[in-house]
Amino acid sequence: MEKHAMEQDPDARWLARVMHIAFFLLLGASLVRFLLRHPWEDRSPWIVALSGALASLYLLGPVLGTRATPRRIAWLCTVVAVWVLLVVLAPSFAWCAVPLFYTGLRTLPPRAALALVALLTAFVVTAQVQLSHGGFDPNLLVAPPAVAAIATAVFVHAQRQADRQRALIDDLIRTRRELAAIERREGTLAERQRLSMEIHDTLAQGLSSQQMLLQAAERTWDADPSTARRHVRTAESIAERNLAEARRFVHDLAPADLAEGGGLEEALRTLAGRESAAFRVDGVPVPLPERVQSALLRIAQGALANVREHAAARSAALTLTYLDDQVVLDIADDGRGFDASAARQSGVRGHGLPAMRVRAQQLGGTLTVESTPGEGTVLSVAIPLSTPLEAGA
């Protein structure tokens, strides 16, 4: 995960490019220095060939990524081996080791990287002593290890700082999600309490009054028919008011984002912003029945909840598409994915997807899921825009 995060970090990519350029500049300068200071001799063809081979090998580095895969480690070992041969033949190539320090530290586990740095430093010291032509200079023994130690310390410190910042961000995101979940639970409880009080004060009281009026009408039906009919008419009036209250409750139980009056597009945009997802509308919007809007919003909420809780995705996107005969909602993420065909056969994906599929089928629509382990998931729901749908609404 850390290596992958480094690949995604713009600063890490910028530093990698700088080190890449520095390596080729040092390699070219070392080759030019050798050719200028030494006439053409038996080892010259080998040095030119090894320099070309080293340049070609180093060009493969970005293609292989930065993770410590077997191919990447084999590539690094080959690069170091070719560089060692060059240093043995021409010590002036020793300072090409500085970019190799960074490559090793970025690729290998800490202990292996430190061992590689020590090995490279030893060759640099040996090469510098050879270039001194036998004259003792303490700097030749101290400077290369000091440069290596500084480079390693700076890299390790930067990496640890990045890890701490990443952990802090993860904690903040997790805390924000927990607070959002607590707020949702508190909101749900408050809404339940409000509805229970309203039902008690309206529907329950009305039903109780109807029961008493009908019982009174039954007792006086034979002795005083006019009074009995008055009780029935009063009960009918109370039933009419209760029906209006019941319809109001049903409207209030619609998704809160829709109840605010912004429509489906605004509700989806608000949901996407809340879940840090992208949102796009394609096609020409048309008015949709409330039942369709509510179903699509509920499906989007469930799908993004699955992305948040199970997918470990870096990004997600909602796309609402208006076609001639249907409206389509796509929810895509780049998370870990799953084997969709195996999940359908085993039926072990929980209640979320079946509930979404039932919502779509109730409106004559379909829900499809395309997913592959490691390649994310795309959930698509299509609702037809037809007369049977509107009649069903």
C-alpha positions in Angstrom: 0.0 0.0 0.0 2.8 2.4 0.8 4.6 1.8 -2.5 1.3 2.3 -4.3 0.7 5.5 -2.4 4.1 6.7 -3.4 3.2 6.0 -7.1 0.2 8.2 -6.6 2.1 11.0 -4.8 2.9 13.9 -7.2 6.0 14.9 -5.1 7.3 11.3 -5.3 6.8 11.2 -9.0 8.6 14.6 -9.4 11.5 13.4 -7.3 11.7 10.2 -9.3 12.0 12.2 -12.5 14.7 14.4 -11.1 16.7 11.3 -10.0 16.2 9.7 -13.4 17.5 12.8 -15.2 20.4 13.0 -12.7 21.4 9.4 -13.4 21.7 9.9 -17.1 23.6 13.2 -16.7 26.1 11.5 -14.4 26.4 8.5 -16.7 27.0 10.7 -19.7 29.5 12.9 -17.9 31.4 9.8 -16.6 31.6 8.3 -20.1 32.7 11.6 -21.6 35.3 12.0 -18.9 36.7 8.6 -19.5 36.9 9.0 -23.3 38.6 12.4 -22.9 41.2 11.3 -20.3 42.0 7.9 -21.8 43.0 7.2 -25.4 41.1 4.4 -27.1 42.3 1.1 -25.5 41.2 -2.5 -25.0 38.7 -1.7 -22.3 37.1 1.2 -24.1 34.6 -0.9 -26.2 33.5 -2.7 -23.0 33.0 0.6 -21.2 30.9 2.1 -24.1 28.9 -1.1 -24.4 28.3 -1.3 -20.6 27.3 2.3 -20.5 24.7 1.7 -23.2 23.4 -1.4 -21.5 23.1 0.5 -18.2 21.2 3.4 -19.8 18.9 0.9 -21.5 18.3 -1.0 -18.3 17.6 2.2 -16.4 15.0 3.3 -18.9 13.0 0.1 -18.0 12.7 1.3 -14.3 9.5 3.4 -14.6 7.8 0.6 -16.7 8.2 -1.8 -13.8 6.8 0.5 -11.2 8.2 1.0 -7.6 6.8 -2.0 -5.8 9.2 -4.7 -4.6 8.0 -7.3 -7.1 10.4 -10.1 -8.2 10.7 -8.4 -11.7 11.6 -5.1 -10.1 14.1 -6.6 -7.7 15.7 -8.6 -10.6 15.9 -5.4 -12.6 17.6 -3.5 -9.7 20.1 -6.3 -9.2 21.0 -6.3 -12.9 21.4 -2.5 -12.9 23.7 -2.7 -9.8 25.7 -5.5 -11.3 26.3 -3.6 -14.6 27.2 -0.5 -12.6 29.7 -2.5 -10.5 31.4 -3.8 -13.7 31.7 -0.2 -15.0 33.2 1.0 -11.7 35.7 -1.8 -11.7 36.8 -0.9 -15.3 36.5 2.9 -14.9 36.2 4.3 -11.4 34.9 7.6 -12.7 31.4 6.0 -13.0 31.2 5.7 -9.2 29.1 8.8 -8.6 26.3 7.3 -10.7 25.6 5.5 -7.3 23.7 8.6 -5.9 20.5 8.1 -7.9 20.9 4.3 -7.3 20.7 5.1 -3.6 17.2 6.6 -4.1 16.1 3.7 -6.4 17.1 1.1 -3.8 15.6 3.0 -0.9 12.3 3.4 -2.8 12.1 -0.2 -4.1 13.5 -2.5 -1.4 12.4 -3.2 2.2 14.4 -1.1 4.8 17.1 -3.6 5.8 17.8 -4.7 2.2 17.8 -1.1 1.1 20.4 -0.1 3.8 22.5 -3.1 2.8 22.5 -2.0 -0.8 23.4 1.6 0.1 26.3 0.3 2.2 27.5 -1.8 -0.8 27.3 1.1 -3.2 29.1 3.3 -0.8 31.9 0.9 -0.4 32.4 0.8 -4.2 32.3 4.6 -4.4 35.0 4.8 -1.7 37.2 2.2 -3.5 36.8 4.1 -6.8 37.7 7.4 -5.3 40.8 6.0 -3.7 41.8 4.6 -7.1 41.3 7.9 -8.8 43.6 9.6 -6.2 46.5 7.6 -7.7 47.8 6.5 -4.3 47.7 9.9 -2.5 45.9 9.7 0.8 43.0 12.1 1.3 40.7 11.7 4.3 37.8 13.2 2.4 37.9 10.2 0.0 37.0 8.0 3.0 34.6 10.3 4.7 32.7 12.1 2.0 31.0 9.2 0.2 29.7 7.6 3.5 28.6 11.1 4.7 26.7 11.7 1.4 25.1 8.3 1.6 24.1 8.7 5.2 22.6 12.2 4.5 20.7 10.9 1.5 19.4 7.9 3.4 18.4 9.9 6.4 16.5 12.5 4.3 14.7 9.8 2.4 13.7 7.8 5.5 12.6 10.9 7.3 10.4 12.0 4.4 8.9 8.6 4.0 8.1 8.4 7.7 6.6 11.9 7.6 4.4 10.8 4.7 3.4 7.7 6.5 2.4 9.7 9.6 0.4 12.1 7.5 -1.3 9.3 5.7 -2.2 7.6 9.0 -3.5 11.0 10.3 -5.6 11.5 7.2 -7.0 7.9 7.5 -7.9 8.6 11.2 -9.6 11.8 10.3 -11.6 10.1 7.5 -12.5 7.3 9.9 -13.5 9.7 12.6 -15.6 11.7 10.1 -17.4 8.6 9.0 -18.1 7.5 12.6 -19.5 11.0 13.4 -21.6 10.9 10.3 -22.9 7.4 11.3 -23.7 8.7 14.8 -25.5 11.7 13.5 -27.5 9.5 11.1 -28.5 7.2 14.0 -29.4 10.2 16.2 -31.4 11.6 13.3 -33.2 8.3 12.8 -34.1 8.0 16.5 -35.3 11.6 16.6 -37.4 11.1 13.5 -38.9 7.9 14.9 -39.8 9.7 18.1 -41.3 12.5 16.2 -43.4 10.2 14.0 -44.5 8.1 17.0 -45.7 11.3 18.8 -47.5 12.5 15.7 -49.1 9.1 15.0 -50.3 9.0 18.6 -51.7 12.5 18.5 -53.4 12.1 15.1 -54.0 8.7 13.7 -54.2 6.8 17.0 -56.5 9.4 18.6 -58.6 9.5 15.4 -59.0 5.7 15.3 -60.0 5.7 18.9 -62.6 8.4 18.3 -64.0 6.5 15.3 -64.2 3.3 17.4 -66.2 5.1 20.1 -68.5 6.8 17.6 -69.3 3.6 15.8 -69.9 1.8 19.1 -72.3 4.6 20.1 -74.0 4.4 16.7 -74.5 0.7 17.1 -76.1 1.1 20.6 -78.5 3.8 19.4 -79.2 2.5 15.9 -82.6 1.1 16.7 -83.7 3.6 19.4 -82.5 6.8 17.9 -81.5 6.4 14.2 -80.8 10.1 13.6 -78.3 10.2 16.4 -76.7 7.0 15.1 -76.4 8.4 11.6 -74.8 11.6 13.1 -72.2 9.4 14.9 -71.5 7.6 11.6 -71.0 10.9 9.7 -68.7 12.2 12.4 -66.7 9.0 12.3 -66.5 9.3 8.5 -65.2 12.9 8.8 -62.6 11.7 11.3 -61.6 8.9 8.9 -61.2 11.4 6.1 -58.9 13.6 8.2 -56.9 10.5 9.3 -56.5 9.5 5.6 -55.0 13.0 4.8 -52.7 12.6 7.8 -51.6 9.2 6.6 -50.8 10.5 3.2 -48.8 13.3 4.8 -46.8 10.8 6.8 -46.1 8.8 3.6 -44.8 12.0 1.9 -42.6 12.8 5.0 -41.1 9.4 4.9 -39.7 10.0 1.4 -35.9 10.5 1.3 -34.9 13.7 3.0 -32.8 14.9 0.1 -35.9 14.7 -2.1 -38.2 16.1 0.5 -36.2 19.4 0.4 -37.6 20.0 -3.1 -34.5 20.0 -5.3 -35.4 17.0 -7.4 -33.5 13.8 -8.1 -30.5 15.5 -9.7 -29.9 17.9 -6.8 -30.5 15.0 -4.3 -27.9 12.8 -6.1 -25.5 15.8 -6.3 -25.8 16.3 -2.6 -25.3 12.6 -1.9 -22.2 12.5 -4.1 -20.7 15.5 -2.3 -21.4 13.9 1.0 -19.7 10.7 -0.1 -16.8 12.4 -1.9 -18.0 11.0 -5.2 -18.2 12.5 -8.7 -21.6 13.2 -10.3 -22.6 13.7 -13.9 -25.9 14.0 -15.8 -26.1 12.9 -19.4 -29.0 13.4 -21.8 -32.0 15.8 -21.6 -33.7 15.6 -18.1 -37.4 14.8 -18.0 -39.8 14.8 -15.1 -39.8 11.5 -13.2 -42.5 10.1 -10.9 -41.8 10.5 -7.2 -41.6 6.8 -6.8 -38.9 6.5 -9.4 -36.9 9.4 -7.9 -37.1 7.8 -4.4 -36.1 4.4 -5.7 -33.1 5.7 -7.6 -31.9 7.8 -4.7 -32.3 4.8 -2.3 -30.3 2.6 -4.7 -27.6 5.2 -4.9 -27.4 5.6 -1.1 -27.1 1.8 -0.7 -24.5 1.4 -3.5 -22.3 4.2 -2.1 -22.6 2.8 1.4 -21.3 -0.5 0.0 -18.4 1.3 -1.6 -17.6 3.1 1.6 -17.8 0.0 3.8 -16.5 -2.8 1.6 -14.7 -1.6 -1.6 -11.7 0.3 -0.1 -12.0 2.5 -3.2 -10.0 5.7 -3.9 -12.8 7.2 -6.0 -16.5 6.6 -7.0 -18.8 8.3 -9.6 -22.5 8.6 -10.1 -23.9 9.0 -13.6 -27.6 9.8 -14.3 -28.5 9.2 -17.9 -31.8 10.2 -19.6 -32.5 8.1 -22.7 -35.6 8.1 -24.9 -37.4 5.3 -23.2 -35.6 4.9 -19.8 -33.5 6.5 -17.1 -30.2 4.9 -16.1 -28.2 5.4 -13.0 -24.6 4.0 -12.9 -22.5 3.8 -9.7 -18.8 3.0 -10.4 -15.8 2.6 -8.1 -12.2 1.6 -8.4 -12.2 -0.5 -5.3 -11.2 -4.1 -4.7 -14.2 -5.6 -6.6 -15.5 -9.1 -6.3 -16.4 -12.1 -8.4 -19.9 -11.1 -9.4 -20.8 -14.4 -11.1 -19.7 -16.5 -8.1 -21.6 -14.1 -5.8 -24.8 -14.5 -7.8 -24.5 -18.3 -7.6 -23.7 -18.5 -3.9 -26.0 -15.7 -2.8 -23.6 -14.5 -0.1 -23.5 -10.7 -0.9 -25.8 -9.7 2.0 -29.1 -7.9 1.7 -28.0 -4.7 0.0 -27.9 -5.9 -3.7 -31.1 -8.0 -3.4 -33.0 -5.0 -1.9 -31.8 -2.8 -4.7 -32.8 -5.3 -7.3 -36.3 -5.6 -5.8 -36.7 -1.8 -5.9 -35.8 -1.8 -9.6 -38.1 -4.7 -10.4 -41.0 -3.1 -8.6 -40.8 -0.3 -11.1 -40.3 -2.6 -14.1 -36.6 -2.0 -14.3 -33.4 -4.0 -14.1 -30.2 -3.9 -12.0 -26.9 -5.3 -13.2 -23.6 -5.5 -11.5 -20.2 -5.9 -13.3 -17.2 -6.5 -11.1 -13.9 -8.3 -11.1 -11.5 -8.8 -8.2 -9.0 -5.9 -8.1 -10.7 -4.0 -10.9 -13.6 -2.2 -9.2 -17.4 -2.5 -9.6 -20.0 -0.9 -11.8 -23.6 -1.1 -10.7 -26.3 0.0 -13.2 -30.0 0.4 -12.7 -32.4 1.1 -15.6 -36.0 2.2 -15.1 -38.3 2.4 -18.1 -40.2 5.6 -18.8 -43.5 4.1 -19.9 -47.3 4.4 -19.3 -47.4 1.2 -17.1 -44.8 2.7 -14.9 -46.7 5.9 -14.4 -49.9 4.0 -13.7 -48.1 1.8 -11.2 -46.8 4.9 -9.4 
